[in-house]
Every structure is written in structure tokens, then in C-alpha cells.
Amino acid sequence: MSHPSTELRRELGIPGAVITGLGSILGTGVFVSIGIGAGVAGTSVVWAIVVAALVAICNGLSSAQLAASHPVSGGTYEYGYHWLTPRLGFLAGWMFLWAKSASAATAALGFAGYLLPWLGIASDKMLVPVAMVAVVLLTVVVLGGIKRSSQINAVIVGMTLVALGGFVVVGMLAKPQAVFNVQGIVPQDFSWVAFAQATGLMFVAYTGYGRIATLGEEVKEPRRTIPIAVIVTLAVSMVIYFLVALVGVQTVGAGQFAEFTQSGAAPLESIAREYKVPGISTLVAIGAITAMLGVLLNLLLGLSRVALAMGRRHDFPPFLARVQANSGVPGPATVLVALIIGTIVLLGSVKLAWSFSAFTVLVYYTITNACALAMKPEERLYPRFVPVLGFVACLSLSFWVQRDVWLVGIGVLIAGLVWHQVARSVSSRTRTND
């Protein structure tokens, strides 16, 4: 009879880790959030993507050196405990769970938003039910093991790259004068407030590389594999995001791009239809559908590993730390994460879920950079100014998200601190009685 353990298996190399990162990044951000950003900042969204990418590079390098030095599941949750304080470590894990559960819910809703119109079904009433089905099916896949998840990831990433490549190339060929018109991406009514808010929203689109760090216990040669995988993942995704945004904004205009996003959850498919090229809108729809599933798959993987780590430290109930011997998967943690994601899906709002994710994930990466600043000189792989820039940028951008969202985010943060205090007290009382 096999018994559950609390140890994970190291089975991912550089290609698998890069695919994991790309599978997490190339989804909701590129297929949905660029349109949200265009609605906030107009044509400035193209440049917001560039600035967000620079912030993501700083965070990526900070995360990479932390994960390489301390390669365990849990990401900044574990780094906070190791380099800062238990309270900040817990807060990182708590905010990560909320941030990425919201991102996963956005991916599930985005999946339904692209699938239903493609099938010719009215999306209003069926959006949430179809999104819930996606959450259930991907949870079953994750419970099957990391190897199976990685193989499915490779297929999803491949299909996504083909779809996005088709969108960009066909767009450039169909409307070259519009795409290569430099004046078209020069903001007419520039607003620093709108630009900062759009940058914060677009930053979230890059944060999928964090899945590589949260899978630290399942990566081979972590000190070498993790930094390389993070840098490659960010470089590839930045180029793709910029090209997709450039083509989209230049061909239909930022206003129309935003309107396509508000009227449904399939803006790139709507833009592709404007090309008047047979088959391209179908290709984009299929790519979006698979990409959203890829994001949901990778977020289930990453979130469950954080819940596992929190269960190990008794910040969450200890049963969440159990790993099934036959599959090497943290089953209870995976199921809990799926339930949280499903609850957020019930809200049915893509923009609300994405905005909430923006605030909470920026707080999370503020703590990540604080951890990197606390590293000893011999532990660092990169100069100290990298986490300094990341820290300042994340902390600043977090409060440029719309006011009602960050007020709710602060409420979640305070609730987390209360939970942590209660959990510590219960844990101490239990140890005393034992």
C-alpha cells in the first residue's frame, strides 16, 4: 500500500521549464488584457507593454536568483520566510494565491469567451458554466502528474505560437500601411495616470514566468535551469506581446480594440476578421482557446505548490501538504485551488478579475524584490540595482490600479494578516498540548 509523502520529484529540464513559463504567459495577457489596456491608455498601451516588460525583467532576474539559491516549491512565500520574516513570507503566499486565482478565473472566462462565439453560441448565459467546466477538466489533468501536464503544455504552447504568428504576419501583409505607420502609435492625448494604470495591468501579463520559480522542487539543476528558463521565457514573450499589440492597435485603432474587448472576451479574433483573410480568425480563436487552457493549467500547477508549501508550515491546514505517492502531485492543495478559482469564476467579470490580480500580484513582487535585496553578496547572481528597480516599480504601480480595486486588495491583505496571527496561535497551542 502506498502512502502519501510531502516530497516532489525533479523532472523538468530547461525546455520543460520554458514551456511552463510560456504556457503561463501566452494566454489571457495577449488575448484579452491588451484590449483592456487600450481602453485605459489608448495607443499608449504599446509603450506600456514595453515599460511593463522592463519591470518584468527586473522581477524575473530577482525571482531567478532567489529560486536558484533556494529551489523549493512556494516561490516568494518560501523566500520571505528564508530572507525576511514569517509574516512577510505568509503575506507573499496569501497575495499570490488571490492574485493568481483571479488570473486563472480570467483565463477560464477568456477561454469560454473565445470558444462560444467560435461555436456560434450566445455567450451571455453560457460563459460561466463553460468556464467552470474548463476548471474541472484541467484540475483532473493536473492531478494526473507533472509529466503529463508538461506534455499537454508543449502542445498548447505550440498551437498558441502558430496562432499569434499568423495574426501578426497576416496583419502586416493585409494592412502594411497601417501597421508600419509610426505616427499611429504616437499618443495624442497622453496621460501619465492612464499610462501608469495600463502599465500595471500589462505587467500582470508577464508574470507567468513565476510558475518556473514555484516549481523549484521539480526542476533539474535549479541554479542553472531556473535563471536561463526565466530569461528565455521573458525574452520570447516580450517580442510576441509587442508585435501583437502593435498590429492590433495599428489595424483597428486603440478605441476599437478596447470596444472589442468590452463587447466580449475575444478581441484578437474580432480584429482578425477585419483582415478579410479566410481562416485567420478561426486560427486565432483556436490559438486563444488552447492558450487560455494553458494558462489555467499552469496556474493550477503553481498555485497548488504554494498551497502545499503553506500547508507544510501550518499557515494552512497540514493536510494540504500531502503529496500522492503514485502521481507525485499535491492532491488536496490542487483541489482547494480549483475551488477558489471556481468561486471567482462565478463573478463572471473578466476586467474585474484582471484588475484585482494586478494589485495583488504587484504587492507579491514587491516582497519578491525585498527578498532579493536581503540576499548575501555570495548568493546573488545579478547586481543589487536590479531588485531596487523592481521594488520601486512594483510598489508604485500597485496604487495606480483603479481605486476601488486596490481598496479591496488592501482589505484582502489585512484579512491575510489576521488569518496568519490566528493560524500561528492555533499551531503554537497544538504544539504545547502535544
Secondary structure by P-SEA (a helix, b strand, c coil): cbbbbccccccccaaaaaaaaaaaccccccccaaaaaaaccccaaaaaaaaaaaaaaaaaaaaaaaaaacccccaaaaaaaacccaaaaaaaaaaaaaaaaaaaaaaaaaaaaaaaaaaccccccaaaaaaaaaaaaaaaaaaacaaaaaaaaaaaaaaaaaaaaaaaaaaaaacccccccccccccccccaaaaaaaaaaaaaaacccccccccccccccccccaaaaaaaaaaaaaaaaaaaaaaaaaaccaaaaaaaaaacccaaaaaaaaacccaaaaaaaaaaaaaaaaaaaaaaaaaaaaaaaaaaaccccccccccccccccaaaaaaaaaaaaaaaaaaccaaaaaaaaaaaaaaaaaaaaaaaaacccccccccaaaaaaaaaaaaaacccccaaaaaaaaaaaaaaaaaaaaaaaaaaaaaaac
